[in-house]
Amino acid sequence: MSDSFIAIDWGSTNLRAWRYEHGECVDSVQSEAGVTRLEGRSPRQVFTELMARWQEPLPVVMAGMVGSNAGWLQVPYLPCPTRLTQVAKRLTEVKQVLPLKAWIVPGICVERADNCNVMRGEETQLIGAYAELPATLYVMPGTHSKWVQMEGDTLVDFRTVMTGELHHLLLNHSLIGVGLTEQRPDPQAFTQGLEAGLDEEHLVCRLFETRAAHVLGKLEKSAVSDWLSGLLIGNEVAQMQRKYPLPTGAALTVIGNPKLGERYAQALNLAGIRHRMLDGDRAFQSGIRSIVNELED
């Protein structure tokens, strides 16, 4: 199976799949059939429809929210600290699709008095990222950003920051978004927001200023989204820099969508934090290949 298989990243809102034959990606598909957007279908039905795209069946390895209590099968978490090499040893087989071979990758959790956290899907990206760009700290931007602390190949701790979701909620379901015009990109407003977020220890004190600034004409109504995005990302970076300080001269690795990653890169540059970038899809596919290779051993 090591060179021919199907990899699936099945999250809450999207599903992405890649078909590998003899080590080469020969086809891929992306849809909005995430586990929260099945439109009355079961995960098994969506899976069957996807497999019908390819006449010749191959073994399938899936990761993400498909293994959550809202997904297909609830796959147990591996507790921190955990070595990345242990993930491949704890896959859960999906027996409803026999004779086709399919497995779901486990998530990872932290369960302590000072930190309760879970991840699903990111562990697969981390496996691929560690193989390509080893680091003591990884940043995974997104709706729920992850900051992951490593010791060698062992994941020892991580935190989740709801920056993306908070931006959406504030802009669309709070007073901040009332009376706005169509939002347009505004790099200057974004940078100003970053600077404010990086300098503020208590973010709650600055949120209402987002509304006050555009009401008083100090901020263009069309630039509120970019200002708020900068404020939130800047403050996230400032808080996590204090939580997970890097050793002198070390660089963290940012894993994710290049467009969103660039926003974080701007914040990291302003904060004086060295960093490297890695595309999230590349990291995921590399991680799945490592898991598949472990299955063969």
Secondary structure, DSSP 8 states (H G I E B T S, - for coil): -TTSEEEEEE-SS-EEEEEEETTEEEEEEEES--TT--TT--HHHHHHHHHTT-SS---EEEESGGGSTTSSS----EESSEEGGGGGGG-EE-GGGTTS-EEE---EEEEETTEEEEESSHHHHHHHHHHHS--SEEEE-STTEEEEEEETTEEEEEEEE-HHHHHHHHHHHSGGGTT-------HHHHHHHHHHHHH-S-THHHHHHHHHHHHTTSS-GGGHHHHHHHHHHHHHHHHHHHHS---TT--EEEEE-HHHHHHHHHHHHHHT--EEEEEHHHHHHHHHHHHHHHHH-
